Amino acid sequence: MLGVGAAAVVAAPALQRVMESGLGAVADKDPTGLTGLLPNGGGFRYYSVASSVPRKSAADYRLKIDGLVDRPATYTLDGLRALPQTRLVRDVQCVTGWRVPETPFEGVRLSALLDAAGVRPGAKAIRFTCFDGTYSESLTLDQARRPDVLVALRMQDKPVAHSHGGPVRLYVAPMYFYNSAKWLSGITVTDSVKPGYWEELGYDVDAWVGRSNGRDDDPTG
């Protein structure tokens, strides 16, 4: 029995990776969203609002920064990796109720990318677009400049998987996870907040954990 238990402990990480990969692959091809009801070994659910999402490799991934900026830019994945990286460990909280505690994220602070682009006077918000062709999100400029908002390249101490929004996703630590846009491809500086995909369907534009959509979850930390 001890031998079986020890073997299970050794095999558990590999089995979890297989489960995550399998569920992620199924979710990519599930237009019903029903696979989002299934937790993987890490406690996450898979959500996509598109019927399928193309995969981007290091060779073809691009992140475009434009709008009300002096220096529009396009970053490759290697270009983002070459910038100073920040690591955060916070709880992930979904507005539907599930939480994954102490999840590490690592990437470039959004504020650093905005500073490099040179935000123009009159700018008030940021609009995020995604290469699934459907999803979008927004933050005010003040929210975007918080030190706990990342353009994330790593999650759980490994590159962000495609099923989790990789190779690059947004991570807004103090807000519900719907605000952390997956498959990030565009950052546009604008003069007003435009509601994103879920906000158009009734979710709060300001997605602070514990203060949105009538929920009273503990703030993430």
Secondary structure, 3 states (H helix, E strand, C coil): CHHHHHHHHHHHHHHHHHHHHHHHHHHHCCCCCHHHHCCCCCCCCCCCCCCCCCCCCCCCCCEEEEECECCCEEECHHHHHCCCCEEEEEEEECCCCCEEEEEEEEEEEHHHHHHHHCECCCCCEEEEEECCCCCEEEEEHHHHCCCCEEEEEEECCEECCHHHCCCCEEEECCECHHHCCCCEEEEEEECCCCCCCCHHHCCCCCCECCCCCCCCCCCCC
